[in-house]
Amino acid sequence: MSEKTYDVVVIGGGVIGSSIARELSRYQCDVLLVEKEEDVCSGTSKANSAIVHAGFDAKPNTQKAEMNVRGNEIMGELSEQLDFAFRRNGSMVLCFDKESEPALKELYDRGVANGVKGLELLTGDQARAKEPNLEDTVTAALWAPTGGIVDPFELTIAMAENAADNGVEFRFNTGVENVEKTADGYRLTTNSGMISTKYVVNAAGVYSDKIHNMVSEKKLSIKPRRGEYMLLDKNAGGLVDATIFQLPTKLGKGILVTPTVHGNILLGPTAVDQEDKEATNTTPEGLEDVQAKAALSVKGIPVRQVITSFSGLRAHEAGDDFIIGECPDAEGFFDAAGIESPGLTSAPAIGEYLAGLIAEKEHFTRKADKDFIATRRGVIHAANLSSEERAELIRKNPAYGMMVCRCEMISEGEIVDAIRRTLGARSMDGIKRRTRQGMGRCQAGFCTPRAMEILSRETGIPMEEICKNRKGSELIKG
């Protein structure tokens, strides 16, 4: 029996790879997504600012600018189709002295050139009228009403689930070790066997240079840029309503203070270039930097209410722009590389763009509307329902009345749904990202054993083999 040849293999199951897979699923083609971890959303996509950027920061006429503005534009409709949390809370860039105000005006002009709608330059007093907790030292601000916040886990998982429902095959724990050109396309060597395909899409995040350099003489170099964050309890949630930025530097958009779609406050990130593509540890110095610089923007940040800290890696490329498109010296190999901020915002647009390029090349037949599943139902969050709706839900399924996570009010019914659904959770982090079990004040200190029991019961995985995420992170030892 001959080995199956796919039309397209997407390497990487983050927000970019999942978006590309979803857009490819609009066409009559065989698509496979491979991911080296046990789940989607396991790299950069799980640890970022969760911001939907308005689009004023990227230089005009760059792929960053184009994809940012388009991604922002379609995020609202996408959130309705795929049932994930998204809110246009607006964003504000702060200026702290008169000498820097021309730079703020340049940012405004850049946004206008990029097509960002509704931008306004505010005085310090006008900014404080919108956000009363801003520091008195703020002299001016740029207001962008189209800025927003999103749940990056929900966004990634929603697109991946929808892609799978539309026929995309997913293989987890499958790391790509080599890519070689063949007469008919490409052959991928993975830790779980060989894969043949006509086309390859490289959406491997901080490893996208490694994948690219396997097939191209025009080498890429991706520098992991670590960003550390602090997350505050929901009790601090009223501190600001908009996303508060500081004037950006060459290393990024500075330390932000932002609400999350779930009611917490997020501070960060730092920006430290490093060599290790796996080093996502936090540091005392980094967290002190976050705390000190966030305090320059907003008064009275209750840092005693920090419930967790974390860090993520951005895939920074020296050219400071996204690298999206067919590799010039490797026909049929498409890059989505160097995708750092505003990559989360840009993901839907990148998926749309790259899928279109591939479809033009092969003349894939676009599915009829009746054959493409455009919508997806998210995990029901019982705590967000009215008392009547919740009572009816529990009447139909009593598991929704059995509380597992007290901090976030997550029931057994929600955890079972997260496990049984398309691309269901197979790890503790998988449950957490789909339901928020363990994301509250106690950070899973109370609910972990019960969630493990449910995962074991539903999947048949022995308790001693249940992992936090990848193999080797088993929670029970001995």
Protein Blocks (a to p, Z undefined) as FASTA:
>chain_A
ZZdddfbdcedjbfklmmmmmmmmmpccddddddfbfbehilmmmocghiacfhlmpcgh
iaklmmmmmmmmmmmmmmmmnopadddebpadddfbfklmmmmmmmmmmmmmnopghiac
ddfklmmmmmmmbcfklmbdcddfkbccddfklmmmmmmmmmmmnopacdehiacfbdcd
dfklpadddfkbccddfbdcdfehjmlmmmmmmmpcbdcdddddddddddddfklmmmpm
bdcdddddfkbgbjaddddfkopacedddddddfblkbccdcfklmmmmmmmmmmmpghi
afklpcbdcdddddddfklpacedjdfklghiacdehiacffklmmmmmmmmmmmmmmmm
nopacddfklpcfbdcddddfklpcfklmmmmmmmmmmlmmcfblmlopafklmmmmmmm
ghiafbfklmmmmnopoiamnnomlmmmmmmmmmmmmnopafklpcfklghiafbgZZ
